[in-house]
Amino acid sequence: MPAVSKGDGMRGLAVFISDIRNCKSKEAEIKRINKELANIRSKFKGDKALDGYSKKKYVCKLLFIFLLGHDIDFGHMEAVNLLSSNKYTEKQIGYLFISVLVNSNSELIRLINNAIKNDLASRNPTFMCLALHCIANVGSREMAEAFASEVPRVLVAGDTMDSVKQSAALCLLRLYKTSPDLVPMGEWTSRVVHLLNDQHMGVVTAAVSLITCLCKKNPDDFKTCVSLAVSRLSRIVSSASTDLQDYTYYFVPAPWLSVKLLRLLQSYPPPEDAAVKGRLVECLETILNKAQEPPKSKKVQHSNAKNAILFEAISLIIHYDSEPNLLVRACNQLGQFLQHRETNLRYLALESMCTLASSEFSHEAVKTHIETVINALKTERDVSVRQRGG
C-alpha cells in the first residue's frame, strides 16, 4: 500500500489510483474497477446515509474510472447532492462530475439548474465562480435558455468581485458562441464596454474577448469600445515592464491583452475623433519602434510575445489602409523578416506582404522587396512558405 500524506483529503482515492497503476494487465485493471464499482454501488444503495466526504470520495472514484474509458451509469444523483454542500471541495467535485458526465437531456437538469441559481444568488464569489464554470463547461442550449439573461446581470452588478466578473464574461462568451439567439442585448451592453476601464487586468482581458465576439453581429451597440480600447492600449504600450509587473511576460507588458485589443480595433473603421486617432497612431508607431530595439532577453518567449503584438499591429495598419507612413514602415519591417531564420516569421511576413501589395500607399514599398522574396524562395526549404511566396 502506498504512503499517503496525512494532508491528503481522500486517502481511499489515492489507494485506488495506486492499485490501478500497479495492475499488470488490462484484465487485472478491469477486475479491480468492477470490484470498486460494486463497492461504490452498495455504499450508495445502503441504508446508512453517507456524509459529504464519503460522497465526494466515491464520486471522485467514478470520475477517475470514467476518465480511464469506462461507462458510468450511476452516481449522478449523489453528485447533484454535493452541489448543496457548503464545503468548497465537495461542491467542486459535484460540479466537476456534472460538467463531464451529465448530458443536457438528463432528468436531473432541473435540480442542477436550481443548485446553480442558488450559488449565483449566494454572493459567495467562490461558489459563484464554480456555478459559472459549470454553465460554460456544459455550454448547452438548455443552459443558455436557463442562464443567458442571468449571467449578464452578474457581470455588470456593481458589487460583483473581479474573479466573478472574469468568469461571468467568459461564461457569457461561451453561451453566445453556442446560442447567440438566446443572449439578449440590452442595457448591460454599454456597461460591459466600460469594463475596458476596469482596474483588474484579468477582467479587461475577459471583457475584450467577449466584446470582440459580440460586436461582430452588433457593431453599433459596442462602437464606444473603440476609444476605450485605444486608451487602454496606449497605457500598456507606453508603460515600462515594471508598471504591469504581474502581467509582464518576458519583459513584454500584457502581450495577450495587447493582441486582443488590436484585434478588437480591426472590427471597426479608423476612429473619427482626431484625438483618439492620433493616440492610436502613436501606439502603432511605438510598437513599430520597439520592434527595432535590441531584444531584452534571448529567450524565444520574449521574441514570440513581441512579434505577436507587432504582427497584430501590422494587421490593424493594413485593415485601416489610411496611413501611408505606417504602411511603408510596416512593409519595411516585414522585409526584414523575409530572411529571418524562423520559418513561421518568414511565412507570416510573406502573408502580410501579399495584403500590403494591394494597397496604393504601400505598393511601391513592397516592390523594393521583390528581389529579396525571389531570392528567399530559391533557397526556401519549407513548402508552405514557398507556396505563400508564390
Disulfide bonds with the S-S distance in Angstrom:
none
